[in-house]
Amino acid sequence: MFIFGFLKNRIQYHHCMKKYLLFLICTVLIFSCSHKKPVAGNAEEVMDIHEFIDLFHSIKPPYEFSDTIFMHRRGDSLLRYKSITQFVPDSIFSAHFGKTVKPRIYPLGKVLVKRNESYLFIKAISPTKKIAYVLCFDKTNKFVAAMPLINISADADPSVNWIASIDNKYTILTTRQHKTADGELMYRKLAYVFNSAGAFTLILTESNEIRSKNTQIYNPIDTLAHKHKFSADYAQDKRNFISVRDGKNPSYAIIFVHFEKDNGECKGELKGQAKFVSATTARYSSNGDPCLVEFSFSPAGVRMKELEGCGNHRDIKCFFDGFYERKKEIARKKEIKQKPAKKKTK
């Protein structure tokens, strides 16, 4: 009986020890999981701005990248759309991708200015567009501004290359370049700084692209089809006008804008494709161009408004804005065929 009792006590002891060890292991696992640091691949768990910024690796200026970043995605960490829009307005992306498209977003790096703003670089990709952005947060880590640096659509000209960079003084540069038929490298460089008002300001435009010296205003889309209800000519005077012609389908329009303000001291010109985002509103955008212009149509005319920096299309002290009255189309006079004269009878 003594031996039987001894064995029974040993069995109960081992059984209790197993239950205790199992409880201890479960407690450790639960504790460790609840304190797991989020990583970029699981970024939808991020709820704090500090954790979000920690998902970006630090880069030291000068830092430069080109449009080849869109060719390499293997191993890139993915930022969940739901996570990034906790801290950045989704209008930043819908302005370029549309309201129904949620692009795949990848972190490129961050530049932290001591006791001041932070710059976060990302790339956003959809089946039809690839855009690199810079996002700016103030010293309290509050989002204040964003700007596209490289913007490439599916039908982009493959001969055009783009480069973006940030230098030691936190000046952000974008460069578009291409070679001519005779091998000459042409470029257009834009330089921006983040100002105290909380916005990116264009401070320099540099280009070796040849501009026409002809003072006569030439409308390059004048002879194109204009069957759409908003396809027409809109003007303030002979040197300030907007020309709208039919696009590839009813959702698009081809536009040409020319304006001269302050007695010709401030000029602007814009040509490209605008997409209708509503029944009466179209927006101009172009590959890699930060410029975004909205056109609001009515029976009386069109109101133009610059939404994002178009400094590469105008002088620095003026903007794409104002109301332009719709011009009445001059009907072509029908040619009247003269009837042959009747022969006189003798």
C-alpha positions in Angstrom: 0.0 0.0 0.0 2.9 2.3 0.7 4.4 1.7 -2.7 1.0 2.3 -4.4 0.5 5.5 -2.6 4.0 6.7 -3.4 3.5 6.0 -7.1 0.1 7.8 -7.1 1.6 10.9 -5.5 4.4 10.9 -8.1 2.0 10.7 -11.0 -0.1 13.6 -9.6 3.1 15.7 -9.1 4.2 15.2 -12.7 0.7 15.9 -14.0 0.6 19.2 -12.0 4.1 20.2 -13.3 3.0 19.6 -16.9 -0.1 21.9 -16.4 2.1 24.6 -14.8 4.6 24.5 -17.6 1.9 24.6 -20.3 0.3 27.7 -18.5 3.8 29.4 -18.3 4.5 28.8 -22.0 1.1 30.2 -23.1 1.6 33.3 -20.9 5.0 34.0 -22.4 3.6 33.6 -26.0 0.7 35.9 -25.3 2.9 38.6 -23.8 5.5 38.4 -26.6 2.8 38.7 -29.3 1.1 41.6 -27.7 4.5 43.5 -27.7 5.5 42.5 -31.2 7.0 45.5 -33.1 5.2 46.1 -36.4 7.2 45.7 -39.6 6.5 47.1 -43.0 5.1 43.9 -44.3 2.5 43.9 -41.5 2.0 47.7 -41.6 -1.8 47.6 -41.2 -1.2 47.0 -37.4 0.5 50.5 -37.2 -1.6 52.9 -35.1 1.0 55.4 -34.0 2.8 58.0 -36.2 6.2 57.2 -34.6 5.8 53.5 -35.5 4.8 54.5 -39.0 7.9 56.7 -39.5 10.0 53.9 -38.1 9.0 51.7 -41.0 11.2 53.8 -43.3 15.0 53.4 -43.2 17.0 56.5 -42.8 18.9 57.9 -45.8 21.6 60.6 -45.7 21.5 63.5 -48.2 22.5 63.9 -50.9 20.1 61.1 -52.0 19.1 60.4 -55.6 16.8 57.9 -57.4 15.6 57.5 -60.9 12.5 56.0 -62.6 14.3 52.6 -62.5 12.9 52.2 -58.9 9.7 51.0 -60.5 11.5 48.1 -62.2 12.6 46.5 -58.9 10.0 45.4 -56.5 11.3 42.0 -55.3 12.0 42.2 -51.6 10.3 45.6 -51.2 8.2 46.0 -48.1 4.5 46.8 -48.8 2.7 49.6 -46.9 -0.9 48.8 -46.5 -3.1 51.5 -48.1 -5.3 51.6 -45.0 -2.3 52.2 -42.8 -0.8 55.1 -44.7 -4.1 56.9 -45.1 -4.3 57.0 -41.3 -1.6 59.7 -41.5 -1.8 61.0 -45.1 -5.0 62.1 -46.8 -6.2 59.7 -49.5 -6.8 62.7 -51.7 -3.0 62.7 -52.3 -3.4 59.5 -54.2 -6.9 59.8 -55.6 -5.9 63.1 -57.4 -3.6 61.0 -59.6 -4.9 57.5 -59.5 -8.7 58.2 -59.2 -11.1 57.6 -56.3 -11.6 53.9 -57.0 -8.0 52.9 -57.3 -5.8 52.0 -54.3 -2.2 51.8 -55.5 0.4 49.5 -53.9 2.7 51.7 -51.9 6.3 50.9 -51.0 8.6 52.9 -48.7 11.9 54.3 -50.2 13.4 56.0 -47.3 13.3 59.0 -44.9 15.3 62.1 -44.2 14.9 63.6 -40.7 15.9 67.2 -40.2 17.0 67.7 -36.5 14.3 69.5 -34.5 12.4 70.2 -37.7 10.5 68.6 -40.6 10.8 65.0 -41.9 10.8 63.9 -45.5 9.4 60.4 -46.4 9.8 59.0 -49.9 7.4 56.4 -51.3 6.5 54.9 -54.6 2.9 54.1 -55.5 2.0 51.6 -58.3 -1.2 50.7 -60.1 -1.7 48.9 -63.4 -1.7 52.2 -65.3 0.5 54.6 -63.3 3.7 54.7 -61.3 4.4 57.7 -59.1 7.2 58.6 -56.7 6.1 61.0 -53.9 7.8 63.0 -51.2 5.7 63.3 -48.0 6.5 66.1 -45.5 5.8 66.0 -41.8 6.4 68.9 -39.4 8.5 68.8 -36.2 5.4 67.4 -34.3 5.1 64.6 -36.9 2.0 66.1 -38.4 1.5 65.7 -42.1 1.7 69.0 -43.9 2.4 68.5 -47.7 3.1 66.0 -50.5 4.4 66.3 -54.0 4.8 63.9 -56.9 8.4 63.7 -58.1 8.1 61.1 -60.9 4.8 60.4 -62.6 4.8 57.7 -65.4 1.7 56.4 -67.1 1.5 53.1 -69.0 1.7 54.9 -72.4 4.8 57.0 -71.4 7.5 57.8 -73.9 10.2 55.2 -73.1 12.9 57.6 -74.4 12.2 60.1 -71.5 14.1 59.5 -68.2 13.4 61.0 -64.8 15.6 61.6 -61.8 14.6 62.9 -58.3 16.9 63.9 -55.5 17.3 65.8 -52.2 20.6 67.6 -51.4 22.3 68.6 -48.2 20.2 71.8 -47.9 17.0 69.8 -48.3 16.3 71.2 -51.7 14.3 68.7 -53.8 15.1 68.5 -57.5 13.3 66.7 -60.4 15.0 66.3 -63.8 13.4 65.2 -67.0 15.8 64.3 -69.8 15.8 62.8 -73.3 18.1 62.6 -76.3 17.3 64.2 -79.6 17.6 62.5 -82.9 21.2 63.7 -83.3 22.2 62.5 -79.8 22.1 65.7 -77.9 20.9 65.4 -74.3 18.0 67.7 -73.5 16.9 68.3 -69.9 14.5 70.3 -67.7 15.3 70.7 -64.0 13.0 72.0 -61.3 14.1 72.8 -57.7 11.7 73.0 -54.7 12.1 73.9 -51.1 9.7 73.3 -48.2 8.8 76.8 -46.8 7.6 78.1 -43.4 4.0 78.2 -44.8 3.9 74.4 -45.0 4.2 74.0 -48.8 6.7 73.2 -51.5 7.8 76.2 -53.4 9.4 76.2 -56.9 12.6 78.2 -56.6 14.4 77.3 -59.9 13.6 76.2 -63.4 16.6 75.3 -65.6 16.4 73.9 -69.1 18.4 73.6 -72.3 15.2 72.9 -74.3 14.9 75.3 -77.2 11.9 77.6 -77.0 10.3 79.2 -80.0 11.3 82.8 -80.5 8.2 83.5 -82.6 6.0 86.1 -80.9 3.0 85.1 -82.8 0.7 82.7 -80.8 0.3 79.4 -82.5 -2.6 77.2 -81.5 -1.3 73.6 -82.1 -4.7 71.9 -81.6 -6.9 74.4 -83.6 -7.7 72.1 -86.4 -8.6 69.0 -84.3 -12.1 67.7 -84.0 -14.5 69.5 -81.7 -17.7 67.6 -81.5 -17.8 67.3 -77.7 -20.2 69.7 -76.0 -17.3 71.5 -74.2 -14.9 71.4 -77.2 -14.6 75.1 -78.2 -12.5 78.2 -77.9 -12.7 80.2 -74.6 -11.0 83.6 -74.3 -10.5 86.8 -72.3 -8.7 88.5 -75.3 -6.5 87.5 -78.2 -3.5 86.7 -76.0 -5.4 85.0 -73.2 -7.3 82.0 -74.3 -8.1 78.3 -73.7 -8.7 75.9 -76.6 -10.5 72.6 -76.0 -10.7 69.8 -78.5 -12.0 66.2 -78.6 -9.9 63.6 -76.7 -9.5 59.9 -77.5 -12.9 59.3 -76.0 -15.7 61.4 -74.3 -13.9 61.0 -70.9 -10.9 63.0 -72.2 -10.2 66.4 -73.8 -7.2 67.9 -75.4 -6.4 71.4 -74.1 -4.1 74.3 -75.0 -3.8 77.3 -72.7 -2.0 80.5 -73.4 -2.0 83.6 -71.1 -0.1 86.8 -70.7 -0.4 88.9 -67.5 1.1 92.2 -66.3 1.5 93.6 -69.8 3.2 90.4 -71.0 5.7 90.3 -68.1 4.2 87.1 -66.8 3.4 84.3 -69.3 2.2 80.8 -69.2 1.4 78.0 -71.7 0.1 74.5 -71.3 -0.8 71.8 -73.8 -1.9 68.2 -73.0 -4.7 65.9 -72.1 -7.4 66.5 -69.4 -9.6 63.8 -68.0 -13.2 64.5 -66.9 -13.6 63.7 -63.2 -17.2 64.7 -63.3 -19.8 65.8 -65.9 -18.5 69.3 -66.0 -15.0 69.2 -64.5 -11.8 68.0 -66.2 -8.2 67.9 -64.8 -5.0 68.2 -66.7 -2.0 66.0 -65.7 1.0 64.7 -67.5 3.7 62.0 -67.1 6.2 63.1 -64.4 4.8 66.6 -64.3 3.7 67.9 -60.8 1.4 70.4 -62.5 -2.4 69.8 -61.9 -5.0 72.2 -63.4 -8.7 71.9 -63.1 -11.2 73.2 -65.7 -14.8 73.7 -64.6 -17.2 74.1 -67.6 -20.5 75.9 -67.9 -22.6 77.1 -70.8 -21.1 80.6 -70.4 -17.4 79.5 -70.3 -14.7 77.7 -68.3 -13.0 78.5 -65.0 -9.4 77.4 -64.7 -7.7 76.8 -61.4 -4.2 75.6 -60.6 -4.3 72.8 -58.0 -0.6 71.9 -57.9 2.6 73.7 -58.8 2.9 74.4 -62.6 6.0 76.5 -62.4 7.6 74.7 -65.3 4.8 76.0 -67.6 4.6 79.6 -66.4 6.7 82.4 -64.9 7.0 82.3 -61.2 4.8 85.3 -60.3 1.6 84.2 -62.0 -0.8 81.2 -62.0 -3.2 79.3 -64.2 -6.5 80.7 -63.1 -9.4 82.9 -64.1 -12.7 82.7 -66.1 -12.7 82.4 -69.9 -15.8 83.2 -71.9 -16.9 80.7 -74.6 -16.6 82.1 -78.0 -19.3 81.7 -80.6 -18.3 79.5 -83.4 -18.4 81.3 -86.7 -20.4 79.2 -89.1 -18.8 78.7 -92.5 -20.7 80.2 -95.3 -22.0 77.6 -97.7 -20.7 78.0 -101.2 -23.5 79.0 -103.5 -23.2 77.3 -106.8 -24.1 79.7 -109.6 -26.6 78.4 -112.1 -25.4 78.4 -115.7 -26.8 81.3 -117.6 -29.7 80.5 -119.9 -28.9 80.6 -123.6 -30.8 83.4 -125.4 -33.1 82.2 -128.0 -33.1 83.9 -131.3 
